[in-house]
Structures are given as structure tokens and as C-alpha cells.
Amino acid sequence: MDPPPDVEFHKSPRLLVWRPHGPLNESAVNGIIKFMGDEEATSNKPFHRFTDTSEIDAVDLNFRYIFHVSLFRRLSYSGRPPVKSAILATDATAVHYARMHALLTEGSSLKVKIFGAREDVAKWLKIPVEFIAGQ
């Protein structure tokens, strides 16, 4: 399956990069969840994730939606090898929802962490920063 236009997949180091643009809303999140689920179902190797929210201009999400998405991801990835999911967020609302997602997936195979700088993301993911440099 070809990735959506705002998604890159690096085969080495096994990294999915999502850079949403414009409003961050349910439609955008549903799209990336579907793509990740399809990739997880067809791949025999785990992959880390990086979400770069630096190009969003609004956040149109709510607690109930984030709660459902986080629990869905927690359950749908259950029993699989641990993966890291780094979120670059500086917008206060994006940080709030990212923290909620991290809290709701805590204790699962999804290790979610929020960052304010790309260098910190690269260090945590143990990759060169070039893999996650902005476009």
C-alpha cells in the first residue's frame, strides 16, 4: 500500500514519519491509524513512529475521541514487540492531547513520548536527525 502524501516510511531504520498539515482533526488521525494498521498487519517487523505536528494550524479533536483512539491503538497493537512513538509538539493543545495519548497507552507495547525538539526525538529513537528533518 502506498503511504498517504503526508507519510514517509524509511525501511532502514524502520521508521514511519507522519507530518500532518493544516487542521489536525479526526479525519487526519483516522487516515494515519488506518495506514499504520495496514502496515502492521502486513509487516513481519516492528517499526517506530514519528509524528511531526509543527505544520498543523489548528487542533480539532476532543477528549472522547483521543480516549477511543488511544484505547483502540493499545488493544490493536497488544502482544506485539515494543515500538517507540515520538511526537514533536509545541502547540499547547497538541501537547495536551499527545500527553493524554501517552498516558492512555502507558504499560502497553506502544512507548509514546512527547518532545519539543527534533534533536531530542532523534536521540530517543537512536537515528540521525536527517530522518526526521522538516521538509
C-alpha positions as CSV (number, residue, x, y, z in Angstrom):
1,M,0.0,0.0,0.0
2,D,1.3,3.4,-0.9
3,P,1.6,5.9,2.0
4,P,-0.6,9.0,2.1
5,P,1.1,12.2,0.9
6,D,1.9,13.3,4.5
7,V,3.6,10.0,5.4
8,E,7.1,8.7,4.7
9,F,8.3,5.2,5.5
10,H,12.0,4.6,6.0
11,K,12.8,0.9,5.6
12,S,16.0,1.4,7.4
13,P,15.8,2.4,10.3
14,R,12.2,1.0,10.2
15,L,10.5,4.4,10.8
16,L,7.1,5.8,9.8
17,V,7.1,9.6,9.7
18,W,3.8,11.4,9.7
19,R,3.7,15.2,9.1
20,P,0.1,16.4,9.2
21,H,-0.6,19.8,7.6
22,G,-3.5,22.2,8.2
23,P,-6.0,21.2,10.9
24,L,-5.3,18.1,13.0
25,N,-8.7,16.5,13.1
26,E,-10.5,13.2,13.3
27,S,-10.2,12.6,9.5
28,A,-6.4,13.1,9.5
29,V,-6.0,10.8,12.6
30,N,-8.3,8.2,11.2
31,G,-6.2,8.1,8.0
32,I,-2.9,7.6,9.7
33,I,-4.4,4.9,12.0
34,K,-5.7,3.0,9.0
35,F,-2.4,3.2,7.2
36,M,-0.5,2.1,10.3
37,G,-2.9,-0.7,11.0
38,D,-2.5,-2.0,7.4
39,E,1.3,-1.7,7.6
40,E,1.3,-3.6,11.0
41,A,-0.9,-6.3,9.6
42,T,1.4,-6.9,6.5
43,S,4.8,-6.4,8.1
44,N,6.7,-9.0,9.9
45,K,9.0,-6.5,11.6
46,P,8.0,-3.7,14.0
47,F,8.6,-0.1,13.2
48,H,9.0,3.1,15.2
49,R,6.8,6.1,14.6
50,F,7.4,9.9,14.5
51,T,4.6,12.4,14.3
52,D,5.7,16.0,13.5
53,T,2.9,18.4,14.4
54,S,4.9,21.5,13.6
55,E,2.9,22.2,10.4
56,I,-0.6,22.0,11.9
57,D,-2.5,25.2,12.1
58,A,-5.4,24.0,14.4
59,V,-6.4,21.1,16.6
60,D,-10.0,20.0,16.2
61,L,-10.1,16.9,18.5
62,N,-11.7,16.2,21.8
63,F,-11.1,14.1,24.9
64,R,-13.6,11.4,23.9
65,Y,-12.0,10.9,20.5
66,I,-8.4,10.7,21.9
67,F,-9.6,8.3,24.6
68,H,-11.1,5.9,22.0
69,V,-8.2,6.2,19.6
70,S,-5.6,5.5,22.4
71,L,-7.5,2.5,23.7
72,F,-8.0,1.2,20.1
73,R,-4.3,1.5,19.4
74,R,-3.4,-0.1,22.7
75,L,-5.6,-3.1,22.0
76,S,-4.8,-3.4,18.3
77,Y,-1.1,-3.5,19.0
78,S,-1.4,-5.7,22.0
79,G,1.0,-8.7,22.2
80,R,3.4,-7.2,19.6
81,P,7.1,-6.2,20.1
82,P,7.6,-2.8,21.8
83,V,7.8,0.2,19.5
84,K,8.6,3.9,20.1
85,S,6.2,6.6,19.1
86,A,7.8,10.1,19.2
87,I,5.6,13.1,18.9
88,L,7.0,16.5,18.2
89,A,4.6,19.0,19.6
90,T,4.8,22.7,20.6
91,D,1.2,23.8,20.2
92,A,-0.4,23.7,23.7
93,T,-3.5,21.8,22.5
94,A,-1.4,19.3,20.5
95,V,0.8,18.7,23.6
96,H,-2.2,18.2,25.8
97,Y,-3.7,15.5,23.5
98,A,-0.3,13.9,23.0
99,R,0.2,13.6,26.7
100,M,-3.3,12.1,27.1
101,H,-2.4,9.6,24.4
102,A,0.9,8.7,26.1
103,L,-0.9,8.3,29.4
104,L,-3.6,6.0,28.0
105,T,-1.1,3.8,26.2
106,E,1.3,3.6,29.2
107,G,2.1,0.0,30.1
108,S,1.4,-1.2,26.5
109,S,3.8,-2.1,23.7
110,L,3.5,1.4,22.4
111,K,6.1,3.7,24.1
112,V,4.8,7.2,23.5
113,K,6.9,10.2,24.3
114,I,6.4,13.9,23.5
115,F,9.2,16.2,22.5
116,G,9.8,19.9,21.7
117,A,12.9,19.5,19.6
118,R,13.9,17.2,16.7
119,E,17.3,16.6,18.2
120,D,15.7,15.0,21.3
121,V,13.5,12.8,19.1
122,A,16.5,11.6,17.1
123,K,18.4,10.8,20.3
124,W,15.5,8.8,21.8
125,L,14.8,6.9,18.5
126,K,18.6,6.4,18.1
127,I,18.5,7.7,14.5
128,P,20.3,10.5,12.6
129,V,18.2,13.7,12.8
130,E,18.1,13.8,9.0
131,F,15.4,11.1,9.0
132,I,13.1,13.5,10.8
133,A,14.2,16.9,9.5
134,G,11.3,19.1,8.4
135,Q,10.6,19.4,4.7
